[in-house]
């Protein structure tokens, strides 16, 4: 995930939630995540990301498909990539300046986060 990788930062601020008013699909838990780096005594805050955790692959696939369907209708450009057990989607409008995007990754959890995860964040659209 590049600069959005939680493991590559000095600090991680999280706000947990169990429901979300704009998500109709079930999920186990969610977090608003803000990554922070310390540089020369100054804190640098990165744009917030949403982390959604699912118990099963099927739940995460359903949510991923729903998000893809929603953003396909709203965007003029999209990029979908499948790599092993990870799915990536990026959506933008060709009129966006600079060409920013809404992106999400569906991936398998790790030792700390069991199940499947969708990371949802703002990115920079690259063809």
MMTF fields as JSON, N, C-alpha, C and O atoms, coordinates in Angstrom:
{
  "mmtfVersion": "1.0.0",
  "mmtfProducer": "UNKNOWN",
  "numBonds": 507,
  "numAtoms": 508,
  "numGroups": 127,
  "numChains": 1,
  "numModels": 1,
  "chainsPerModel": [1],
  "groupsPerChain": [127],
  "chainIdList": ["A"],
  "bondAtomList": [4, 2, 8, 6, 12, 10, 16, 14, 20, 18, 24, 22, 28, 26, 32, 30, 36, 34, 40, 38, 44, 42, 48, 46, 52, 50, 56, 54, 60, 58, 64, 62, 68, 66, 72, 70, 76, 74, 80, 78, 84, 82, 88, 86, 92, 90, 96, 94, 100, 98, 104, 102, 108, 106, 112, 110, 116, 114, 120, 118, 124, 122, 128, 126, 132, 130, 136, 134, 140, 138, 144, 142, 148, 146, 152, 150, 156, 154, 160, 158, 164, 162, 168, 166, 172, 170, 176, 174, 180, 178, 184, 182, 188, 186, 192, 190, 196, 194, 200, 198, 204, 202, 208, 206, 212, 210, 216, 214, 220, 218, 224, 222, 228, 226, 232, 230, 236, 234, 240, 238, 244, 242, 248, 246, 252, 250, 256, 254, 260, 258, 264, 262, 268, 266, 272, 270, 276, 274, 280, 278, 284, 282, 288, 286, 292, 290, 296, 294, 300, 298, 304, 302, 308, 306, 312, 310, 316, 314, 320, 318, 324, 322, 328, 326, 332, 330, 336, 334, 340, 338, 344, 342, 348, 346, 352, 350, 356, 354, 360, 358, 364, 362, 368, 366, 372, 370, 376, 374, 380, 378, 384, 382, 388, 386, 392, 390, 396, 394, 400, 398, 404, 402, 408, 406, 412, 410, 416, 414, 420, 418, 424, 422, 428, 426, 432, 430, 436, 434, 440, 438, 444, 442, 448, 446, 452, 450, 456, 454, 460, 458, 464, 462, 468, 466, 472, 470, 476, 474, 480, 478, 484, 482, 488, 486, 492, 490, 496, 494, 500, 498, 504, 502],
  "bondOrderList": [1, 1, 1, 1, 1, 1, 1, 1, 1, 1, 1, 1, 1, 1, 1, 1, 1, 1, 1, 1, 1, 1, 1, 1, 1, 1, 1, 1, 1, 1, 1, 1, 1, 1, 1, 1, 1, 1, 1, 1, 1, 1, 1, 1, 1, 1, 1, 1, 1, 1, 1, 1, 1, 1, 1, 1, 1, 1, 1, 1, 1, 1, 1, 1, 1, 1, 1, 1, 1, 1, 1, 1, 1, 1, 1, 1, 1, 1, 1, 1, 1, 1, 1, 1, 1, 1, 1, 1, 1, 1, 1, 1, 1, 1, 1, 1, 1, 1, 1, 1, 1, 1, 1, 1, 1, 1, 1, 1, 1, 1, 1, 1, 1, 1, 1, 1, 1, 1, 1, 1, 1, 1, 1, 1, 1, 1],
  "groupList": [{"groupName": "UNK", "atomNameList": ["N", "CA", "C", "O"], "elementList": ["N", "C", "C", "O"], "formalChargeList": [0, 0, 0, 0], "bondAtomList": [1, 0, 2, 1, 3, 2], "bondOrderList": [1, 1, 2], "singleLetterCode": "X", "chemCompType": "L-PEPTIDE LINKING"}],
  "groupTypeList": [0, 0, 0, 0, 0, 0, 0, 0, 0, 0, 0, 0, 0, 0, 0, 0, 0, 0, 0, 0, 0, 0, 0, 0, 0, 0, 0, 0, 0, 0, 0, 0, 0, 0, 0, 0, 0, 0, 0, 0, 0, 0, 0, 0, 0, 0, 0, 0, 0, 0, 0, 0, 0, 0, 0, 0, 0, 0, 0, 0, 0, 0, 0, 0, 0, 0, 0, 0, 0, 0, 0, 0, 0, 0, 0, 0, 0, 0, 0, 0, 0, 0, 0, 0, 0, 0, 0, 0, 0, 0, 0, 0, 0, 0, 0, 0, 0, 0, 0, 0, 0, 0, 0, 0, 0, 0, 0, 0, 0, 0, 0, 0, 0, 0, 0, 0, 0, 0, 0, 0, 0, 0, 0, 0, 0, 0, 0],
  "groupIdList": [1, 2, 3, 4, 5, 6, 7, 8, 9, 10, 11, 12, 13, 14, 15, 16, 17, 18, 19, 20, 21, 22, 23, 24, 25, 26, 27, 28, 29, 30, 31, 32, 33, 34, 35, 36, 37, 38, 39, 40, 41, 42, 43, 44, 45, 46, 47, 48, 49, 50, 51, 52, 53, 54, 55, 56, 57, 58, 59, 60, 61, 62, 63, 64, 65, 66, 67, 68, 69, 70, 71, 72, 73, 74, 75, 76, 77, 78, 79, 80, 81, 82, 83, 84, 85, 86, 87, 88, 89, 90, 91, 92, 93, 94, 95, 96, 97, 98, 99, 100, 101, 102, 103, 104, 105, 106, 107, 108, 109, 110, 111, 112, 113, 114, 115, 116, 117, 118, 119, 120, 121, 122, 123, 124, 125, 126, 127],
  "secStructList": [7, 4, 4, 4, 7, 4, 4, 4, 1, 1, 3, 3, 3, 3, 3, 3, 3, 1, 7, 7, 6, 6, 7, 7, 1, 7, 7, 1, 3, 3, 3, 3, 3, 3, 3, 3, 3, 3, 3, 6, 6, 3, 3, 3, 3, 7, 7, 7, 3, 3, 3, 3, 3, 3, 1, 1, 2, 2, 2, 2, 2, 2, 2, 2, 2, 2, 2, 2, 2, 2, 2, 2, 2, 2, 7, 1, 3, 3, 3, 3, 3, 3, 3, 6, 6, 3, 3, 3, 3, 3, 3, 3, 7, 6, 6, 7, 1, 1, 7, 3, 3, 3, 3, 3, 3, 3, 3, 3, 7, 7, 1, 1, 1, 7, 1, 3, 3, 3, 3, 3, 3, 3, 3, 3, 7, 7, 7],
  "xCoordList": [0.809, 0.0, 0.855, 0.318, 2.172, 3.041, 2.956, 3.073, 2.749, 2.714, 1.543, 1.512, 0.575, -0.586, -0.383, -1.311, 0.799, 1.043, 1.223, 2.172, 0.315, 0.393, 1.69, 2.073, 2.368, 3.603, 4.792, 5.816, 4.689, 5.802, 5.742, 6.35, 5.026, 4.864, 5.219, 5.229, 5.513, 5.926, 4.77, 4.952, 3.588, 2.442, 1.168, 1.073, 0.206, -1.082, -2.175, -2.231, -3.052, -4.177, -5.418, -5.666, -6.194, -7.374, -8.62, -8.559, -9.739, -11.055, -11.913, -12.209, -12.314, -13.06, -14.56, -15.103, -15.234, -16.692, -17.208, -16.484, -18.46, -19.106, -20.154, -20.524, -20.637, -21.608, -21.196, -20.425, -21.726, -21.445, -22.732, -23.368, -23.127, -24.428, -24.542, -25.657, -23.43, -23.492, -23.103, -23.02, -22.867, -22.508, -23.63, -23.967, -24.202, -25.345, -24.93, -25.76, -23.677, -23.221, -22.677, -22.212, -22.742, -22.251, -20.72, -20.066, -20.175, -18.741, -18.553, -19.405, -17.44, -17.162, -16.85, -17.41, -15.949, -15.557, -14.874, -14.428, -14.802, -14.138, -13.286, -13.464, -12.352, -11.497, -11.264, -11.089, -11.262, -10.732, -9.277, -8.995, -8.355, -6.928, -6.225, -6.39, -5.44, -4.616, -3.171, -2.818, -2.335, -0.921, -0.117, -0.421, 0.927, 1.726, 3.2, 3.613, 3.994, 5.451, 6.013, 5.439, 7.14, 7.85, 9.07, 9.894, 9.187, 10.313, 10.837, 10.141, 12.074, 12.716, 11.856, 11.725, 11.273, 10.462, 9.075, 8.344, 8.699, 7.389, 6.591, 7.127, 5.305, 4.439, 3.827, 3.317, 3.884, 3.284, 2.132, 2.333, 0.912, -0.299, -0.684, -0.701, -0.99, -1.418, -2.947, -3.608, -3.511, -4.975, -5.57, -4.964, -6.736, -7.343, -7.752, -8.034, -7.773, -8.204, -9.254, -9.281, -10.111, -11.044, -10.545, -10.115, -10.608, -10.272, -11.53, -12.065, -11.997, -13.169, -12.717, -12.022, -13.109, -12.722, -13.945, -15.029, -13.756, -14.829, -14.431, -13.255, -15.413, -15.152, -14.801, -13.952, -15.459, -15.285, -14.914, -15.14, -14.346, -14.016, -15.292, -15.295, -16.371, -17.626, -18.167, -18.624, -18.116, -18.575, -17.735, -18.269, -16.422, -15.541, -15.736, -15.656, -15.988, -16.242, -17.544, -17.606, -18.573, -19.853, -19.666, -20.162, -18.959, -18.717, -17.875, -18.168, -16.837, -15.977, -16.796, -16.666, -17.637, -18.469, -19.429, -19.624, -20.021, -20.939, -20.209, -20.732, -19.012, -18.229, -17.832, -17.905, -17.412, -17.05, -18.264, -18.146, -19.423, -20.635, -20.986, -21.33, -20.9, -21.221, -20.29, -20.737, -18.984, -18.013, -17.892, -17.478, -18.239, -18.269, -19.293, -19.056, -20.42, -21.478, -21.062, -21.564, -20.163, -19.787, -18.532, -18.253, -17.773, -16.473, -16.458, -17.319, -15.465, -15.281, -14.117, -13.998, -13.254, -12.128, -12.035, -12.319, -11.633, -11.438, -10.282, -9.922, -9.712, -8.641, -8.927, -9.02, -9.066, -9.308, -8.17, -7.826, -7.591, -6.465, -6.697, -7.072, -6.476, -6.53, -5.14, -4.554, -4.622, -3.308, -3.414, -3.571, -3.33, -3.442, -4.699, -5.81, -4.536, -5.686, -6.006, -6.68, -5.519, -5.742, -6.446, -6.087, -7.449, -8.132, -7.973, -8.139, -7.646, -7.453, -8.38, -8.569, -8.955, -9.821, -9.495, -9.287, -9.453, -9.223, -10.207, -10.415, -10.805, -11.812, -11.506, -11.098, -11.708, -11.504, -12.438, -13.098, -12.472, -13.19, -12.127, -11.224, -12.217, -11.181, -11.044, -10.044, -12.023, -11.95, -11.296, -11.095, -10.961, -10.337, -8.935, -8.153, -8.632, -7.321, -6.74, -7.416, -5.552, -4.864, -5.685, -6.699, -5.26, -6.031, -5.992, -5.22, -6.846, -6.934, -7.988, -8.821, -7.927, -8.845, -9.317, -8.707, -10.412, -10.868, -10.373, -10.606, -9.699, -9.125, -9.478, -9.636, -9.6, -9.753, -9.105, -9.074, -8.59, -7.935, -8.683, -8.991, -8.975, -9.528, -8.421, -7.888, -8.08, -6.981, -7.243, -8.116, -6.493, -6.607, -5.923, -4.903, -6.494, -5.917, -4.585, -4.076, -4.029, -2.745, -2.919, -4.039, -1.827, -1.868, -2.709, -3.442, -2.612, -3.344, -4.788, -5.676, -5.025, -6.372, -6.819, -6.463, -7.58, -8.088, -9.161, -9.778, -9.391, -10.442, -9.922, -8.804, -10.744, -10.415, -10.613, -11.412, -9.863, -9.854, -10.096, -9.612, -10.847, -10.892, -10.339, -10.859, -9.273, -8.722, -9.325, -9.36, -9.795, -10.489, -9.796, -9.746, -9.258, -8.497, -8.472, -8.869, -8.01, -7.797, -6.397, -5.452, -6.264, -4.967, -4.715, -5.399, -3.723, -3.39, -3.546, -2.791, -4.504, -4.842, -3.711, -3.268, -3.252, -2.2, -2.691, -3.142, -2.602, -3.025, -2.003, -2.202],
  "yCoordList": [-1.193, 0.0, 1.26, 2.366, 1.114, 2.277, 3.15, 2.657, 4.467, 5.397, 5.127, 5.646, 4.323, 4.007, 2.748, 2.314, 2.155, 0.92, 1.226, 1.913, 0.718, 1.007, 0.545, 1.075, -0.428, -0.949, -0.023, -0.164, 0.919, 1.788, 3.158, 4.101, 3.293, 4.588, 4.51, 3.437, 5.693, 5.763, 5.587, 5.092, 5.994, 5.994, 5.728, 6.074, 5.117, 4.855, 5.233, 4.691, 6.171, 6.593, 5.902, 5.96, 5.252, 4.536, 4.905, 5.18, 4.903, 5.089, 3.921, 3.819, 3.043, 1.849, 2.072, 2.947, 1.258, 1.299, -0.074, -0.873, -0.333, -1.617, -1.482, -2.474, -0.258, -0.002, 1.275, 2.082, 1.44, 2.643, 3.045, 2.196, 4.304, 4.706, 4.571, 4.542, 4.488, 4.426, 3.066, 2.913, 2.086, 0.749, -0.223, -0.411, -0.835, -1.73, -3.183, -4.017, -3.505, -4.888, -5.144, -4.222, -6.406, -6.724, -6.774, -7.212, -6.321, -6.447, -6.637, -6.25, -7.229, -7.543, -6.276, -6.051, -5.459, -4.221, -3.313, -3.756, -2.046, -1.083, -0.138, -0.002, 0.519, 1.513, 2.666, 2.457, 3.867, 5.013, 5.088, 5.201, 5.028, 4.95, 6.193, 6.564, 6.827, 7.966, 7.608, 7.349, 7.593, 7.255, 8.525, 9.579, 8.406, 9.567, 9.208, 8.137, 10.103, 9.991, 11.16, 12.249, 10.929, 11.99, 12.37, 11.516, 13.653, 14.127, 15.421, 16.436, 15.373, 16.554, 17.183, 18.405, 16.35, 16.833, 17.294, 17.821, 17.111, 17.532, 16.307, 15.402, 16.279, 15.171, 15.442, 16.531, 14.444, 14.526, 13.537, 12.331, 14.058, 13.242, 12.911, 13.789, 11.653, 11.218, 11.2, 11.122, 11.273, 11.259, 10.002, 8.932, 10.118, 8.971, 7.874, 8.126, 6.653, 5.481, 4.744, 4.856, 3.996, 3.109, 1.682, 1.26, 0.955, -0.469, -1.22, -0.989, -2.117, -2.94, -4.384, -4.896, -5.041, -6.428, -7.325, -7.003, -8.455, -9.412, -10.779, -11.143, -11.535, -12.886, -13.868, -14.741, -13.724, -14.714, -14.062, -12.872, -14.869, -14.424, -14.001, -13.002, -14.771, -14.489, -13.111, -12.366, -12.769, -11.443, -10.339, -9.328, -10.543, -9.516, -9.404, -8.306, -10.519, -10.491, -9.741, -8.954, -9.984, -9.296, -7.785, -7.004, -7.38, -5.957, -5.339, -4.236, -6.041, -5.55, -5.322, -4.285, -6.291, -6.177, -4.992, -4.252, -4.816, -3.69, -2.354, -1.434, -2.242, -1.017, -0.768, 0.363, -1.824, -1.683, -1.214, -0.308, -1.82, -1.425, 0.045, 0.772, 0.473, 1.869, 2.855, 3.827, 2.592, 3.546, 3.485, 4.466, 2.37, 2.296, 3.29, 3.942, 3.405, 4.337, 5.799, 6.669, 6.078, 7.45, 7.941, 9.139, 7.036, 7.407, 7.355, 6.736, 8.017, 7.95, 7.043, 6.628, 6.732, 5.825, 4.864, 5.224, 3.64, 2.665, 1.745, 1.569, 1.166, 0.176, -0.937, -0.681, -2.152, -3.317, -4.306, -4.64, -4.772, -5.698, -6.84, -6.606, -8.073, -9.245, -9.866, -10.2, -10.018, -10.625, -11.623, -11.227, -12.899, -13.951, -13.762, -13.85, -13.501, -13.357, -11.885, -11.569, -10.985, -9.55, -8.992, -9.304, -8.167, -7.455, -5.965, -5.494, -5.224, -3.777, -3.079, -3.534, -1.976, -1.179, 0.295, 0.746, 1.039, 2.482, 3.16, 2.704, 4.239, 4.962, 6.451, 6.99, 7.112, 8.551, 9.161, 8.458, 10.459, 11.226, 11.938, 12.554, 11.864, 12.458, 13.96, 14.54, 14.608, 16.041, 16.359, 17.531, 15.343, 15.571, 16.159, 15.662, 17.206, 17.857, 17.941, 18.492, 17.448, 16.467, 15.18, 15.049, 14.265, 13.055, 12.147, 11.19, 12.473, 11.688, 10.601, 10.654, 9.629, 8.505, 8.012, 8.281, 7.29, 6.499, 5.09, 4.558, 4.485, 3.161, 2.246, 2.693, 0.97, -0.005, -1.32, -1.704, -1.996, -3.293, -4.293, -4.016, -5.447, -6.554, -7.586, -8.051, -7.939, -8.855, -9.731, -9.437, -10.789, -11.678, -11.026, -10.353, -11.229, -10.674, -11.319, -12.149, -10.933, -11.476, -12.121, -12.416, -12.334, -12.978, -12.166, -12.741, -10.844, -9.988, -9.77, -9.673, -9.693, -9.46, -10.69, -10.864, -11.523, -12.738, -12.373, -11.313, -13.236, -13.003, -12.252, -12.488, -11.338, -10.56, -9.074, -8.681, -8.262, -6.817, -6.092, -6.511, -5.005, -4.041, -2.725, -2.168, -2.236, -0.914, 0.054, -0.239, 1.193, 2.18, 3.52, 4.007, 4.124, 5.365, 6.2, 5.729, 7.428, 8.29, 8.047, 7.909, 7.994, 7.741, 8.67, 9.675, 8.306, 9.047, 8.091, 7.127, 8.344, 7.44, 7.384, 8.411, 6.173, 5.969, 4.917, 3.844, 5.228, 4.272, 3.171, 2.283],
  "zCoordList": [0.0, 0.0, 0.0, 0.059, -0.065, -0.155, 1.081, 2.203, 0.879, 2.012, 2.936, 4.052, 2.498, 3.326, 4.161, 4.843, 4.124, 4.86, 6.345, 6.724, 7.194, 8.63, 9.287, 10.33, 8.699, 9.299, 9.051, 9.719, 8.113, 7.738, 8.394, 7.889, 9.505, 10.145, 11.625, 12.228, 12.195, 13.594, 14.57, 15.683, 14.144, 15.054, 14.254, 13.076, 14.909, 14.279, 15.268, 16.372, 14.871, 15.694, 15.131, 13.927, 15.989, 15.499, 16.299, 17.497, 15.601, 16.201, 15.727, 14.536, 16.636, 16.264, 16.196, 16.871, 15.362, 15.265, 14.856, 14.263, 15.178, 14.856, 13.759, 13.131, 13.523, 12.446, 11.724, 12.245, 10.512, 9.734, 9.01, 8.385, 9.08, 8.52, 7.002, 6.482, 6.279, 4.822, 4.253, 3.034, 5.101, 4.626, 4.969, 6.138, 3.942, 4.163, 4.335, 4.697, 4.086, 4.213, 5.627, 6.297, 6.069, 7.413, 7.466, 6.521, 8.576, 8.839, 10.337, 11.137, 10.7, 12.106, 12.909, 13.982, 12.369, 13.032, 12.021, 10.963, 12.365, 11.501, 12.312, 13.522, 11.633, 12.272, 11.307, 10.107, 11.835, 11.122, 11.561, 12.753, 10.611, 10.914, 10.377, 9.215, 11.24, 10.838, 11.141, 12.292, 10.108, 10.261, 10.491, 9.933, 11.332, 11.707, 11.611, 12.054, 11.032, 11.057, 11.842, 11.848, 12.507, 13.212, 12.387, 12.059, 12.051, 11.249, 11.848, 11.87, 12.334, 12.93, 14.015, 14.083, 14.857, 15.965, 15.573, 16.412, 14.333, 13.852, 13.426, 12.786, 13.783, 13.401, 12.031, 11.769, 11.169, 9.835, 9.802, 9.942, 9.615, 9.598, 8.162, 7.299, 7.91, 6.591, 6.532, 7.567, 5.315, 5.212, 5.858, 5.793, 6.472, 7.147, 6.169, 4.997, 6.688, 5.926, 6.752, 7.977, 6.076, 6.77, 6.632, 5.559, 7.715, 7.729, 8.149, 9.233, 7.291, 7.596, 7.715, 6.838, 8.793, 9.051, 8.903, 9.389, 8.227, 7.967, 8.502, 8.478, 8.986, 9.495, 8.384, 8.566, 7.225, 6.162, 4.837, 4.615, 3.981, 2.629, 1.884, 1.164, 2.065, 1.382, 1.756, 0.889, 3.041, 3.487, 2.844, 2.387, 2.814, 2.239, 0.729, 0.179, 0.056, -1.391, -1.692, -2.637, -0.893, -1.068, -0.904, -1.717, 0.135, 0.401, -0.711, -1.173, -1.137, -2.218, -3.488, -4.139, -3.833, -5.038, -4.922, -5.886, -3.754, -3.557, -3.714, -4.343, -3.151, -3.287, -4.741, -5.22, -5.445, -6.858, -7.659, -8.484, -7.425, -8.141, -7.89, -8.821, -6.638, -6.291, -6.978, -7.586, -6.875, -7.401, -8.916, -9.533, -9.526, -10.989, -11.525, -12.542, -10.848, -11.279, -11.104, -11.816, -10.175, -9.853, -10.565, -10.559, -11.176, -11.723, -13.245, -13.87, -13.826, -15.272, -15.644, -16.796, -14.674, -14.907, -13.728, -12.585, -14.033, -12.966, -13.303, -14.467, -12.271, -12.421, -11.422, -10.222, -11.896, -11.047, -11.253, -12.387, -10.156, -10.224, -9.243, -8.094, -9.69, -8.822, -8.761, -9.791, -7.556, -7.35, -6.209, -5.054, -6.512, -5.515, -4.677, -5.2, -3.376, -2.48, -2.201, -1.221, -3.068, -2.904, -4.131, -5.267, -3.886, -4.962, -4.702, -3.577, -5.77, -5.655, -6.63, -7.758, -6.191, -7.048, -6.838, -5.711, -7.947, -7.887, -8.832, -9.956, -8.373, -9.142, -9.109, -8.081, -10.251, -10.315, -11.351, -12.116, -11.353, -12.366, -13.183, -12.617, -14.485, -15.335, -15.133, -15.554, -14.498, -14.228, -12.885, -12.565, -12.097, -10.789, -10.982, -11.792, -10.24, -10.305, -8.911, -8.042, -8.619, -9.445, -9.511, -8.824, -10.31, -10.566, -9.325, -9.262, -8.345, -7.122, -7.298, -8.203, -6.42, -6.569, -5.214, -4.179, -5.253, -4.119, -4.401, -5.486, -3.445, -3.654, -2.498, -1.362, -2.794, -1.729, -2.122, -3.291, -1.106, -1.244, -0.388, 0.771, -0.95, -0.171, -0.06, -1.068, 1.165, 1.381, 2.593, 3.41, 2.701, 3.857, 5.046, 4.896, 6.233, 7.454, 7.791, 7.038, 8.919, 9.365, 10.733, 11.15, 11.417, 12.729, 13.715, 14.52, 13.661, 14.593, 14.173, 15.02, 12.874, 12.367, 11.598, 10.432, 12.231, 11.585, 10.573, 10.68, 9.594, 8.615, 7.41, 6.952, 6.893, 5.693, 5.972, 6.823, 5.232, 5.464, 4.148, 3.097, 4.217, 3.118, 3.659, 4.626, 3.017, 3.3, 2.299, 1.104, 2.758, 1.937, 2.162, 3.291, 1.09, 1.277, 0.001, -1.065, 0.113, -1.032, -1.548, -0.771, -2.87, -3.474, -4.644, -4.833, -5.412, -6.625, -7.787, -7.904, -8.634, -9.729, -10.746, -11.261, -11.026, -12.029, -13.01, -12.609, -14.293, -15.325, -15.518, -16.348]
}
